[in-house]
């Protein structure tokens, strides 16, 4: 007796269900293969965390970075903020692939793209005015008048020190002709107010503590107005000429008491070129929200922009300034937008294959089902031709047994219910031949449960 499990297995192997799995499974497999090939050309999802380097904790870079971190958190990403000595230190850190740092704030004009080919700019963020406060006893017309003086030019590694030393050198003020002290504002402000140094340079916002403190000490110090600002901006394209209006620092105290001309580079948002494109867009969205508010020197939505950048703009930044955020990022949550954006390339092979598969797969399935039935007609036609001229009763009985076997196999053929009419049509044809053979064999026609003619 045949094992029932083996019997069920054989029945399944002959069933139309298995055929459905094979045909439609093959179609799904082709689609899956196409999607896998396409997926090789899709950038992976962005990492959940990105590291950014700023300046010291008391500076504007650090304060802005904390706002960026909050923005990133709102969109499901972590922005780790690391401190540094300043702009020049940031340049060194982000330029090292092993540092893990992918983004940084930097002061404009500190280097050239050729020196750091792996870096890109996402744009300028805001003006960083250069403030020069001098002792009251110092009568200063041009920067050349600072020869022989003690000057605080900013801490080593800072953008202030780099830019100030460059401007001073152009005016003949060098370590040989003056005392250049590498001191930041924390140490230099008391020195200036105590008349132990003659001047102090600081690059900061109009509302910074250093600018406000020194402005309020107007009886002891003067705020220098750059008389030759037009010359500087024409020879240094990264600089901008700004005007601080009378009362711009404090209207009640009327500080300053007259308009002051300032020079200013812009703060740049710099990233490594291998930063994930989606994160570049996230930085740009953060910049638009945080740095687009405007201030004393910039109108609302004036920043971020593509002016006075240190390094070439990334492709994402070019698209952002030309057309705004990508379409999906305007209407979908950021995470959803980048997921759909990645899937767009997968839709190309999917849509390309779906139409022909829909056209081919159902007919192929129908052909296989009908083939299961119609294969019997070849054998049935052969028997019909033999039965037509048959006169020997013994041969007729043998052929009847063969027809009986065929009828049972046809009945056991697995087809969907929608195709059973083909089965019963075939059995009717078998029954017609059986009736002819039964007459030849001399056997009465009995009701065996088979369809009658």
ABEGO torsion letter per residue (X at the ends): XBBAAAAAAAAAAABAAAAAAAAAAAAAAAAAAAAAAAAAABBBBBBABBBBBBBBAABAAAAAAAAAAAAAAAAGBBBBBBBBAEAAAAAAAAABAAAGBABBBBBBGABBAAABAABBBAEBABBBBBBBBBBAABBBABAAAABGBBBBAEBBGBAAAAAAAAAAAAAGBBAAABBBBBBBAAAAAAAAAAGABABBBBBBBAABAAAAAAAAAAAABBBBBBAAAAAAAAABAABBBBBBBBGAABAAAGOBABBBBBBBBBBBBBBBAABBAAAAAAAAAAAAAAAAAEBAABBBGAOBBABGBABBBBAAAAAAAAAEBBAAAAABBAAAAAAAAAAAAAAAAAAAAAAAAAAAAAAAAAAAAAAAAAAAAAAAAAAAAAAAABABAAAAAAAAAAAAAAAAAAAABBBBAAAAAAAAAAAAAAAAAAAAAAAAAGBBBBBAGBBBX
